[in-house]
Amino acid sequence: MAETPDPDDLLSLEEQIAAYQREFQDLDPQVEQVVSALSRLTRRMNVAYGRQSATLGISNSEWEVLKVLVLSGAPYRLGPGDLAKRLGLTPAAMTHRIDRMVNEGLVTRERDADNRVRVIVELTPDGREKWVEAMRQATVFEADLLQDLSSEERGALGEMLTRVLRRVEEAQPDAEGRLSGLG
């Protein structure tokens, strides 16, 4: 099944900004160029990451669970409620996702030996292997994506985008994706 094109992608970025300016004269073309380019880049990156995950036999949503478990640190274990909270999911949606991942051998779900009421979800060796391979593929893709920028330009871009992200976090403190610990 072919993907439905995004309406923004039917025009070049320059054509889109010109059309917006024609219809909305108060538009700042520099701001619109940055925001529209980031939006288009994010969509394309998500498609690329989805394709990479598919080659590993996992979905983007499964990748997100693997990532949260790895980021929690060894022994890569969390309760389903913690996973749901970190991923912004309902408990029911998290249970469904965990069920799939247990069946695929990516995680285990066991009762906590110290608290039989509590359930623990743990990354399996196969789940960790999938995560490592996804990271390998992403590293190659991301290096290719930024190949036209010098090391200094990549550093400056990273710092600028981090500043913008911090402003969004301050304006929307309930939004996901916090930058805690980045400096």
C-alpha positions in Angstrom: 0.0 0.0 0.0 1.4 3.4 -1.0 1.9 6.0 1.6 -0.4 9.0 1.4 1.7 12.1 0.6 1.7 14.9 3.1 0.1 18.0 1.5 3.2 20.0 2.5 5.3 17.7 0.4 3.4 18.5 -2.8 5.3 21.8 -2.9 8.9 22.6 -2.4 9.7 24.3 0.9 10.2 27.6 -0.9 6.9 27.2 -2.8 5.1 26.4 0.5 6.5 29.5 2.2 5.6 31.7 -0.7 2.0 30.3 -0.7 1.7 30.9 3.1 3.0 34.4 2.7 0.5 35.0 -0.1 -2.3 33.9 2.1 -1.0 35.2 5.5 1.1 38.4 5.2 2.1 38.4 8.9 4.2 35.3 8.3 7.9 35.5 9.2 9.5 33.5 6.3 12.7 32.7 8.3 10.6 31.2 11.1 8.4 29.3 8.7 11.5 27.9 6.9 12.9 26.5 10.1 9.7 25.1 11.4 8.6 23.6 8.1 12.1 22.1 7.4 12.1 20.6 10.9 8.6 19.2 10.4 9.5 17.6 7.0 12.8 16.3 8.3 11.1 14.7 11.3 8.5 12.9 9.1 11.1 11.6 6.8 13.4 10.5 9.6 10.4 8.6 11.2 9.7 6.8 8.0 13.4 5.8 7.6 13.5 4.6 11.2 10.3 2.7 10.7 11.8 1.0 7.6 14.9 0.1 9.6 12.9 -1.4 12.4 10.9 -3.4 10.0 14.0 -5.0 8.6 14.7 -6.2 12.1 11.2 -7.6 12.5 10.1 -5.0 15.1 7.7 -2.0 15.0 8.5 1.5 16.0 6.3 1.1 19.1 8.4 -2.0 20.1 11.6 -0.1 19.4 10.3 2.6 21.9 9.8 0.0 24.6 13.3 -1.5 24.0 14.8 2.0 24.2 13.1 2.8 27.5 14.3 -0.5 29.0 17.9 0.1 27.8 17.8 3.7 29.1 16.7 2.5 32.5 20.1 0.8 32.8 21.1 -2.8 33.7 19.4 -5.1 34.4 16.9 -3.4 32.0 13.8 -4.0 34.0 10.7 -1.8 34.7 7.2 -2.3 35.8 4.5 -2.0 33.2 3.2 1.2 34.9 6.6 2.8 34.7 6.9 1.8 31.0 3.4 3.2 30.2 4.2 6.5 32.0 7.5 6.9 30.2 5.9 6.2 26.8 2.7 8.2 27.4 0.5 5.1 27.0 -2.6 3.9 28.9 -2.1 0.8 31.0 -4.3 -1.2 28.5 -2.2 -0.1 25.5 1.0 -1.0 27.4 -0.3 -4.4 28.3 -1.2 -5.1 24.7 2.3 -4.0 23.6 4.0 -6.1 26.2 1.9 -9.1 25.3 3.2 -8.8 21.7 6.8 -8.4 22.7 6.7 -11.4 25.1 5.3 -13.5 22.3 8.2 -12.3 20.0 10.8 -13.0 22.7 11.9 -9.4 23.1 10.9 -9.1 26.7 9.9 -11.3 29.6 7.1 -10.5 32.1 7.4 -12.1 35.5 6.1 -11.5 39.0 8.6 -9.6 41.2 10.1 -12.1 43.7 10.1 -9.5 46.4 6.5 -8.3 45.8 4.3 -11.0 44.2 1.7 -8.3 43.3 4.2 -6.4 41.2 5.0 -7.5 37.6 8.5 -6.8 36.1 9.1 -6.5 32.3 12.7 -7.3 31.4 14.7 -7.0 28.2 15.7 -10.4 26.8 19.1 -11.0 25.1 17.2 -11.1 21.7 15.5 -7.8 22.6 18.9 -6.2 23.4 20.4 -7.6 20.2 17.5 -6.0 18.2 18.1 -2.7 20.0 21.9 -2.8 19.3 21.3 -3.5 15.6 18.7 -0.8 15.3 21.2 1.6 16.9 23.9 0.5 14.4 21.6 1.2 11.5 20.4 4.5 12.9 24.0 5.6 13.5 24.8 5.0 9.8 21.6 6.8 8.7 22.2 9.8 10.9 25.9 10.2 9.9 24.8 10.1 6.3 22.0 12.6 7.0 24.5 15.1 8.5 27.4 14.4 6.1 27.3 17.8 4.5 27.8 19.6 7.8 31.2 20.1 9.4 31.8 19.0 12.9 31.5 22.7 14.0 28.2 23.1 12.1 26.8 19.9 13.6 27.8 21.1 17.1 26.2 24.6 16.5 23.0 23.0 15.0 22.7 20.7 18.0 23.1 23.6 20.4 20.6 25.7 18.6 18.0 22.9 18.4 18.5 22.1 22.1 17.8 25.8 23.0 14.6 25.7 20.9 13.6 22.5 22.5 14.2 23.9 26.0 11.9 26.9 25.2 9.2 24.5 24.1 9.6 22.5 27.3 9.3 25.6 29.4 6.2 26.7 27.5 4.7 23.2 27.6 6.0 21.5 30.8 3.5 18.6 30.4 4.9 17.7 27.0 6.9 14.5 26.5 10.5 14.3 25.5 12.2 16.3 28.3 15.9 17.2 27.9 16.8 16.3 31.5 20.4 15.6 31.9 21.6 17.1 28.6 23.6 19.8 30.3 
